[in-house]
Amino acid sequence: MALYSEKVMDHFRNPRNVGVIEDADGVGEVGNAKCGDIMKMYLKIKDGIVEDVKFETFGCGSAIASSSMATELIKGKPLEEVRKLTNEAVVEALDGLPTHKIHCSVLAQEAIEAALKDYESKQ
């Protein structure tokens, strides 16, 4: 069995929503000192909907794939749904991650939560 699913490899090789939103409504940055991964999420929100989302990730393939998939899962969704995103949903959408890489999906969830918190603090 391969270590990574085809979806993980696809999102690593062809990440979606990479970049910066200069006038983002919410920005969240999180990191894991143990593994060195850093994720930054940018949200553009209009009428309670995530109109656009971008990310910058410094990290391993699993971190990049988790960031990419997380952005796909929240883009175009109402904030109530976005708040419910779990790292388990990211892992499931990627068709799994190796146990020692689950923390990457947690970072993606935490980066989105941090961006939402930043957005809400400005309201």
C-alpha positions as CSV (number, residue, x, y, z in Angstrom):
1,M,0.0,0.0,0.0
2,A,1.2,3.5,-0.8
3,L,2.1,5.8,2.0
4,Y,0.0,8.6,0.5
5,S,-3.3,8.5,-1.3
6,E,-3.7,9.8,-4.9
7,K,-5.7,12.8,-3.5
8,V,-2.8,13.7,-1.2
9,M,-0.3,13.5,-4.0
10,D,-2.6,15.5,-6.3
11,H,-3.1,18.3,-3.8
12,F,0.6,18.3,-3.0
13,R,1.7,18.4,-6.7
14,N,-1.2,20.8,-7.8
15,P,-2.2,22.7,-4.7
16,R,-5.4,24.8,-5.0
17,N,-5.8,28.3,-3.7
18,V,-2.2,29.1,-3.1
19,G,-1.3,32.7,-2.6
20,V,-2.2,35.8,-0.6
21,I,-5.3,37.9,-0.4
22,E,-4.0,41.5,0.1
23,D,-7.3,42.8,1.5
24,A,-8.3,39.7,3.4
25,D,-11.1,40.0,6.0
26,G,-9.4,37.4,8.2
27,V,-5.8,36.1,8.4
28,G,-4.7,33.2,10.6
29,E,-1.2,31.9,11.0
30,V,-0.3,28.8,13.0
31,G,2.8,26.6,13.3
32,N,4.1,23.5,14.8
33,A,7.5,24.0,16.3
34,K,8.1,20.2,16.6
35,C,7.9,19.6,12.8
36,G,8.5,23.1,11.5
37,D,5.3,23.4,9.5
38,I,3.8,26.9,9.2
39,M,0.4,27.7,7.7
40,K,-1.2,31.0,6.9
41,M,-4.8,31.3,5.7
42,Y,-6.5,34.3,4.2
43,L,-10.3,34.7,4.1
44,K,-12.4,37.0,2.0
45,I,-15.9,37.0,3.4
46,K,-19.0,38.6,1.9
47,D,-22.5,38.3,3.3
48,G,-21.5,35.5,5.7
49,I,-20.0,33.4,2.9
50,V,-16.3,32.6,2.3
51,E,-16.0,34.2,-1.1
52,D,-12.3,33.4,-1.5
53,V,-9.6,31.7,0.5
54,K,-5.9,31.4,-0.1
55,F,-3.0,29.9,1.8
56,E,0.7,29.9,2.2
57,T,2.3,26.8,3.7
58,F,5.9,26.1,4.6
59,G,6.1,22.4,5.3
60,C,6.0,18.9,4.1
61,G,3.8,17.4,1.4
62,S,1.1,16.5,3.9
63,A,0.9,20.0,5.2
64,I,0.6,21.5,1.7
65,A,-2.1,18.9,0.8
66,S,-4.0,19.5,4.0
67,S,-4.0,23.3,3.4
68,S,-5.1,22.9,-0.2
69,M,-7.9,20.5,0.7
70,A,-9.1,22.6,3.6
71,T,-9.4,25.6,1.4
72,E,-11.4,23.6,-1.1
73,L,-13.8,22.4,1.7
74,I,-14.6,25.9,2.9
75,K,-14.6,28.0,-0.3
76,G,-18.1,29.2,-1.1
77,K,-19.5,28.0,2.2
78,P,-21.4,29.9,4.9
79,L,-19.4,30.7,8.1
80,E,-21.6,28.4,10.1
81,E,-20.4,25.5,8.0
82,V,-16.8,26.7,8.0
83,R,-16.7,26.8,11.8
84,K,-17.6,23.1,11.9
85,L,-14.7,22.0,9.7
86,T,-12.6,19.4,11.5
87,N,-9.2,18.0,10.9
88,E,-11.0,14.6,10.5
89,A,-13.0,16.0,7.6
90,V,-9.8,17.1,5.9
91,V,-8.2,13.7,6.4
92,E,-11.3,12.0,5.1
93,A,-11.4,14.3,2.0
94,L,-7.8,13.4,1.3
95,D,-8.6,9.7,1.6
96,G,-6.4,9.4,4.7
97,L,-3.0,10.5,6.0
98,P,-0.4,8.5,7.7
99,T,-0.8,8.6,11.5
100,H,2.4,10.5,12.0
101,K,1.1,13.2,9.6
102,I,-2.4,13.8,11.1
103,H,-1.0,16.9,12.8
104,C,-0.9,18.6,9.4
105,S,-4.7,18.4,9.1
106,V,-4.9,19.8,12.7
107,L,-2.8,22.7,11.6
108,A,-5.1,23.4,8.6
109,Q,-8.1,23.4,10.9
110,E,-6.3,25.7,13.4
111,A,-5.3,28.1,10.6
112,I,-8.9,28.5,9.5
113,E,-10.0,28.9,13.1
114,A,-7.4,31.6,13.6
115,A,-8.5,33.4,10.4
116,L,-12.1,33.3,11.6
117,K,-11.1,34.7,14.9
118,D,-9.2,37.5,13.3
119,Y,-12.2,38.2,11.0
120,E,-14.6,38.2,14.0
121,S,-12.4,40.5,16.0
122,K,-12.7,43.1,13.3
123,Q,-16.5,43.0,13.2
